[in-house]
Amino acid sequence: MREFNYRKNNNAGAYVFDVDTADERGNRLFFRLIKEENTWQLTSKLPMPEWITDNRELLITELEEGVLNN
């Protein structure tokens, strides 16, 4: 179980969210979720671990549910 922090980035576009979490050593990992033409993209300056890329759809689902409920 991990905690993911989502922040809407209004300066970067309508559907841009900056996300951060920690790995098992406590190092912070930062990436961005961008929705363009009904498709979400995960982008990062650094390679993302598989446990993030493998759970991309779950992260997007949680983000969309949070947006609808807030």
Secondary structure as UniProt FT lines:
FT   STRAND          5..8
FT   TURN            10..12
FT   TURN            14..15
FT   STRAND          16..22
FT   TURN            24..25
FT   STRAND          28..36
FT   TURN            37..38
FT   STRAND          39..43
FT   HELIX           50..53
FT   TURN            54..55
FT   HELIX           56..69
//
